[in-house]
Amino acid sequence: MSEARRKLLVGGAAAVGGSLVAPQVWAAGSDKPEKEEVRIGFIPLTDCASVVMASVLGFDKKYGIKIVPTKEASWAGVRDKLVNGELDMAHVLYGLVYGVHLGLGGPKKDMAVLMTLNNNGQAITLSKKLADKGAVDGASLAKAMAAEKREYTFAQTFPTGTHAMWLYYWLASVGVNPMKDAKVITVPPPQMVANMRVGNMDGYCVGEPWGHRAIMDGIGITAVTTQDIWKDHPEKVLGCTADFVKKYPNTARAVVMAVLEAGRWIDAGLTNKLKMADTIAEKSYVNTGVDAINQRILGRYQNGLGKTWDDPNHMKFFNDGSVNFPYLSDGMWFLTQHKRWGLLKEHPDYLGVAKQINQIDLYKEAAAQLKVAVPKDPLRSSKLIDGVVWDGKDPAKYADSFKVKA
């Protein structure tokens, strides 16, 4: 296929809302996907949406592949199936991929991050019982914990994952050491609400819809959103083993293109977001009422205590392409927190590890075909909830700078 012909096909096929049965872009020659059926694991969460919609809407077919979304029960299960090859790829926690690459608390395997799937859209929930006693945010929780000398239990979804890091960072920002002042347990996302209902934890950090669901069920309140901890933070990624990318580079690129298109489609407007919510609410995906999903994806928030607000920094899947670039500094940040909380005993080669894992060149190839802009710098700067700026430039100094750590 000539380059001019390929560009013509991509330009015609990539239009949002255009024909979903456009000619296959990678249909011939050296660009043809080596593996046409791709099993992608996901956990029942709102942010699995771009993977699911790439399959449901047929974006995958345009690039000569068939995405088979497979519903998984826990992040540990996703990890094991990625490592042993039962899954080709997964909608997966950023920090999980890095943890497996370094062999933290489980199997060690060289891993790859192909793209970021979403920014924002997670939350920390506190139990209604705590809220009734006045613990409704970080400061009031810290005060309650200091006054009532009992063991407080908080849940996250995986030891090296995003939710653990948001929970720890938030607690530490109000002077609570999650390693010394509380008990932290691991609970799969869909089981969070049920566990809080029976009193197994005081609070938890998880992805939607399981924050809003606790409010709907009258058992919890939203103490903080993760976008208030770190605006436009990286969340789930499209992850796989390094071996998969080496063996099937065209397939990996084709999946990135299909998922990129799906993310662009979701973020294109209200109608698409509501169609997405209707789709992923189904039993085969998230398995919850659509009302648990459709408010927060539009930025319509309530905290369970009567406060409502419109949040412009709600969950984004594309945001003109700014969501999806696999910034090296994003990956490095998780390593700094793994070191901070004692999961890593020594400082790793932060930049070197991120360069091994994050497949920036492959992502740029896919983005170029879809005319999606990419940043000039693989590092980005952000100010987090405690006022500390993270820019990726001196990760060891940053990791060591925190007063509250393991």
Secondary structure, DSSP 8 states (H G I E B T S, - for coil): --HHHHHHHHHHH-STTS-TT---TT-SGGGS-S-SEEEEEE-SSGGGHHHHHHHHTTHHHHTT-EEEEEE-S-HHHHHHHHHHTS-SEEEEEHHHHHHHHHTTTS----EEEEEE--BS-EEEEEEHHHHHTT--SHHHHHHHHHHS-S--EEEES-TTSHHHHHHHHHHHHTT--TTTSSEEEE--GGGHHHHHHTTS-SEEEEETTHHHHHHHTTSEEEEEEHHHHSTT-B-EEEEEEHHHHHH-HHHHHHHHHHHHHHHHHHTT-HHHHHHHHHHHTSTTTT-S-THHHHTGGGTEEE-SSS-EEE-TT--BS-TTTTTTS--HHHHHHHHHHHHHTTSSSS---HHHHHHHHB-HHHHHHHHHHTT----S-S---EE-TTS-EE-SSSHHHHHHT-SS--
